Amino acid sequence: MTSFKKLSIGILSAVFALSVAVHTSHAGPSAKFAFSTSDLTLIEQTSGTAGWVTVLSSSIKTPASKELFVSGSLETGLYTQTLVKSKNNKKDTSTASVGIQVRALIDGQAAPPGVVTYDARTQTLSATLEGAIAGCLTQATNADGSTSIILDEDCVTPEEIELILSTLSASTFHFVASNVPVGDHVISLQARITSSTSVQEGSATAEALVGKGTMIVETVRAVGGHAASGTGAEEGAPAADAGSAPATAQRGTWGKLKTIYR
């Protein structure tokens, strides 16, 4: 009996620890709303991922053929470092590029508009420098008795300039899939990090991370992606007040609102 209690407590502790990290709603009865959120770093700082990484996932059950509205919010961090070394007035260039792309999948299929860039940076640093010439100068006497200063170019030490940028921001994008059939559906938010560097004499580093995130999924009924039109007042639209904008303008605005939430 004592062993059983210890095992039960251990399982409960493990489940509790997991629920603190990632909160996800699961499909059950038909629902209009589902979510997945994490307060931990989803992708640690890296120069690149091996393809797509699923960072958030949830499931939802649709009662009828409707649109699925997916909103993905993520913290994105970029780190770029470029260093150039130049001497004898020779130009040196270093470049670092990094980007974070995101897509939403519904049952393994990409939801429109497809792949979206959440964060990206290309950092290029160039310099043309003389270099450090201390200890590289000698004095020579010419045939006419004058003196000259001679620079030993092989002795010159390159001068260096370095630029480091580290930023963290939050981005949100909306994905919408039309005519999603009735039934249970799995929605995933995926991210990938890509980078590249180019150097001559210097160095460069390009890395990124994905921090906290939240994905929200809603079932909605859209009006074909354009504002509703008509000569009469829209159903449920507020009545026009005296001195307010023309009724046609009000109808157009109300129609745009109904485009998503009708």
KEKEFI-436107 format. One record per residue (C-alpha): residue number from 1; residue in three letters; x, y, z. Coordinates in steps of 0.05 Angstrom, whole numbers, padded with zeros to 5 digits. Example, Ala and Ser with C-alpha at 12.3 -4.5 7.8 and 13.67 -1.06 7.14 Angstrom:
# KEKEFI-436107
     k     r        u        v        w
     1   ALA    00246   -00090    00156
     2   SER    00273   -00021    00143
//
This chain:
# KEKEFI-436107
     k     r        u        v        w
     1   MET    00000    00000    00000
     2   THR    00057    00048    00017
     3   SER    00091    00034   -00050
     4   PHE    00026    00050   -00087
     5   LYS    00018    00117   -00051
     6   LYS    00090    00136   -00068
     7   LEU    00079    00119   -00142
     8   SER    00014    00159   -00144
     9   ILE    00047    00220   -00113
    10   GLY    00105    00215   -00163
    11   ILE    00058    00213   -00222
    12   LEU    00017    00272   -00197
    13   SER    00081    00312   -00186
    14   ALA    00104    00299   -00257
    15   VAL    00037    00318   -00287
    16   PHE    00035    00383   -00246
    17   ALA    00105    00403   -00268
    18   LEU    00087    00393   -00341
    19   SER    00023    00434   -00336
    20   VAL    00062    00493   -00309
    21   ALA    00105    00495   -00371
    22   VAL    00053    00487   -00426
    23   HIS   -00022    00497   -00421
    24   THR   -00063    00466   -00477
    25   SER   -00137    00457   -00488
    26   HIS   -00160    00389   -00517
    27   ALA   -00216    00370   -00563
    28   GLY   -00279    00345   -00530
    29   PRO   -00349    00370   -00546
    30   SER   -00354    00420   -00604
    31   ALA   -00321    00485   -00584
    32   LYS   -00312    00555   -00612
    33   PHE   -00246    00568   -00577
    34   ALA   -00181    00531   -00561
    35   PHE   -00112    00553   -00540
    36   SER   -00041    00532   -00524
    37   THR    00009    00575   -00486
    38   SER    00079    00568   -00457
    39   ASP    00118    00610   -00407
    40   LEU    00183    00576   -00424
    41   THR    00233    00587   -00482
    42   LEU    00205    00547   -00540
    43   ILE    00270    00546   -00582
    44   GLU    00336    00561   -00548
    45   GLN    00385    00609   -00581
    46   THR    00415    00575   -00642
    47   SER    00443    00591   -00711
    48   GLY    00391    00546   -00743
    49   THR    00340    00491   -00734
    50   ALA    00338    00427   -00773
    51   GLY    00274    00445   -00810
    52   TRP    00208    00462   -00777
    53   VAL    00198    00455   -00702
    54   THR    00128    00450   -00671
    55   VAL    00126    00500   -00615
    56   LEU    00052    00501   -00597
    57   SER   -00005    00453   -00611
    58   SER   -00079    00446   -00594
    59   SER   -00141    00410   -00618
    60   ILE   -00212    00433   -00632
    61   LYS   -00277    00400   -00654
    62   THR   -00319    00436   -00705
    63   PRO   -00395    00423   -00707
    64   ALA   -00403    00446   -00779
    65   SER   -00361    00467   -00839
    66   LYS   -00333    00534   -00818
    67   GLU   -00270    00577   -00820
    68   LEU   -00215    00567   -00769
    69   PHE   -00182    00631   -00744
    70   VAL   -00112    00618   -00716
    71   SER   -00073    00673   -00680
    72   GLY    00000    00659   -00663
    73   SER    00038    00705   -00615
    74   LEU    00112    00693   -00602
    75   GLU    00171    00727   -00570
    76   THR    00229    00729   -00620
    77   GLY    00301    00745   -00605
    78   LEU    00357    00761   -00654
    79   TYR    00432    00763   -00642
    80   THR    00481    00788   -00695
    81   GLN    00555    00802   -00689
    82   THR    00602    00828   -00743
    83   LEU    00675    00845   -00737
    84   VAL    00721    00873   -00791
    85   LYS    00797    00876   -00794
    86   SER    00831    00924   -00841
    87   LYS    00901    00950   -00855
    88   ASN    00939    00986   -00910
    89   ASN    00873    01018   -00933
    90   LYS    00843    00952   -00956
    91   LYS    00768    00946   -00947
    92   ASP    00741    00889   -00905
    93   THR    00668    00868   -00900
    94   SER    00629    00820   -00854
    95   THR    00555    00803   -00859
    96   ALA    00508    00766   -00813
    97   SER    00436    00747   -00831
    98   VAL    00384    00712   -00789
    99   GLY    00309    00702   -00793
   100   ILE    00251    00668   -00757
   101   GLN    00194    00641   -00800
   102   VAL    00128    00614   -00774
   103   ARG    00070    00575   -00803
   104   ALA    00004    00546   -00777
   105   LEU   -00016    00475   -00794
   106   ILE   -00087    00447   -00792
   107   ASP   -00085    00372   -00794
   108   GLY   -00015    00376   -00824
   109   GLN   -00035    00425   -00880
   110   ALA   -00009    00496   -00881
   111   ALA   -00062    00548   -00866
   112   PRO   -00065    00611   -00910
   113   PRO   -00027    00655   -00921
   114   GLY    00028    00603   -00910
   115   VAL    00099    00618   -00885
   116   VAL    00106    00685   -00850
   117   THR    00170    00720   -00827
   118   TYR    00163    00740   -00754
   119   ASP    00232    00771   -00747
   120   ALA    00293    00781   -00792
   121   ARG    00357    00821   -00795
   122   THR    00415    00829   -00843
   123   GLN    00475    00865   -00813
   124   THR    00534    00887   -00856
   125   LEU    00596    00921   -00830
   126   SER    00651    00949   -00875
   127   ALA    00714    00989   -00860
   128   THR    00776    01014   -00896
   129   LEU    00831    01028   -00845
   130   GLU    00905    01042   -00845
   131   GLY    00922    00995   -00787
   132   ALA    00967    01002   -00727
   133   ILE    01036    01024   -00751
   134   ALA    01073    01031   -00685
   135   GLY    01141    00998   -00692
   136   CYS    01134    00990   -00767
   137   LEU    01169    01055   -00788
   138   THR    01243    01061   -00805
   139   GLN    01284    01120   -00826
   140   ALA    01329    01115   -00888
   141   THR    01380    01164   -00916
   142   ASN    01375    01179   -00990
   143   ALA    01433    01188   -01038
   144   ASP    01424    01264   -01036
   145   GLY    01430    01264   -00961
   146   SER    01356    01272   -00947
   147   THR    01318    01224   -00903
   148   SER    01255    01183   -00916
   149   ILE    01206    01147   -00872
   150   ILE    01193    01076   -00896
   151   LEU    01132    01035   -00874
   152   ASP    01139    00960   -00870
   153   GLU    01069    00938   -00893
   154   ASP    01080    00866   -00869
   155   CYS    01091    00894   -00799
   156   VAL    01025    00933   -00796
   157   THR    00973    00905   -00747
   158   PRO    00900    00907   -00772
   159   GLU    00852    00954   -00737
   160   GLU    00786    00923   -00715
   161   ILE    00714    00948   -00711
   162   GLU    00659    00904   -00681
   163   LEU    00584    00913   -00680
   164   ILE    00538    00870   -00636
   165   LEU    00462    00875   -00636
   166   SER    00416    00835   -00590
   167   THR    00341    00847   -00592
   168   LEU    00278    00815   -00565
   169   SER    00207    00831   -00589
   170   ALA    00138    00801   -00594
   171   SER    00100    00788   -00659
   172   THR    00030    00765   -00676
   173   PHE    00001    00740   -00742
   174   HIS   -00068    00713   -00761
   175   PHE   -00081    00652   -00804
   176   VAL   -00149    00634   -00833
   177   ALA   -00171    00569   -00865
   178   SER   -00237    00566   -00901
   179   ASN   -00289    00510   -00903
   180   VAL   -00256    00466   -00851
   181   PRO   -00298    00402   -00848
   182   VAL   -00336    00376   -00788
   183   GLY   -00297    00337   -00736
   184   ASP   -00235    00338   -00693
   185   HIS   -00175    00378   -00718
   186   VAL   -00104    00387   -00694
   187   ILE   -00074    00456   -00701
   188   SER    00001    00466   -00695
   189   LEU    00044    00528   -00696
   190   GLN    00113    00515   -00724
   191   ALA    00176    00557   -00728
   192   ARG    00244    00552   -00760
   193   ILE    00308    00592   -00754
   194   THR    00356    00603   -00812
   195   SER    00420    00642   -00815
   196   SER    00481    00656   -00858
   197   THR    00547    00693   -00850
   198   SER    00599    00721   -00897
   199   VAL    00668    00745   -00877
   200   GLN    00735    00764   -00907
   201   GLU    00786    00779   -00853
   202   GLY    00738    00788   -00795
   203   SER    00684    00746   -00763
   204   ALA    00608    00742   -00759
   205   THR    00554    00707   -00718
   206   ALA    00479    00702   -00729
   207   GLU    00432    00668   -00680
   208   ALA    00359    00672   -00658
   209   LEU    00311    00644   -00607
   210   VAL    00236    00636   -00596
   211   GLY    00213    00654   -00526
   212   LYS    00144    00651   -00495
   213   GLY    00084    00641   -00539
   214   THR    00009    00634   -00544
   215   MET   -00035    00604   -00599
   216   ILE   -00110    00618   -00601
   217   VAL   -00158    00579   -00647
   218   GLU   -00229    00602   -00661
   219   THR   -00285    00575   -00705
   220   VAL   -00317    00632   -00743
   221   ARG   -00365    00642   -00802
   222   ALA   -00338    00690   -00854
   223   VAL   -00373    00728   -00910
   224   GLY   -00323    00710   -00965
   225   GLY   -00269    00761   -00946
   226   HIS   -00305    00825   -00967
   227   ALA   -00352    00876   -00937
   228   ALA   -00426    00861   -00941
   229   SER   -00466    00908   -00986
   230   GLY   -00539    00924   -00996
   231   THR   -00589    00981   -00997
   232   GLY   -00621    00966   -00930
   233   ALA   -00591    00968   -00860
   234   GLU   -00549    00909   -00839
   235   GLU   -00582    00861   -00792
   236   GLY   -00561    00880   -00721
   237   ALA   -00528    00944   -00743
   238   PRO   -00536    01004   -00696
   239   ALA   -00585    01058   -00717
   240   ALA   -00556    01122   -00745
   241   ASP   -00557    01182   -00698
   242   ALA   -00574    01253   -00721
   243   GLY   -00512    01288   -00747
   244   SER   -00472    01223   -00753
   245   ALA   -00437    01195   -00814
   246   PRO   -00481    01175   -00874
   247   ALA   -00518    01109   -00869
   248   THR   -00480    01080   -00928
   249   ALA   -00414    01090   -00892
   250   GLN   -00442    01059   -00829
   251   ARG   -00467    00999   -00868
   252   GLY   -00398    00989   -00899
   253   THR   -00363    00991   -00832
   254   TRP   -00412    00942   -00800
   255   GLY   -00405    00896   -00860
   256   LYS   -00329    00894   -00850
   257   LEU   -00339    00874   -00778
   258   LYS   -00387    00819   -00799
   259   THR   -00335    00793   -00849
   260   ILE   -00301    00756   -00793
   261   TYR   -00351    00751   -00737
   262   ARG   -00417    00740   -00771
//
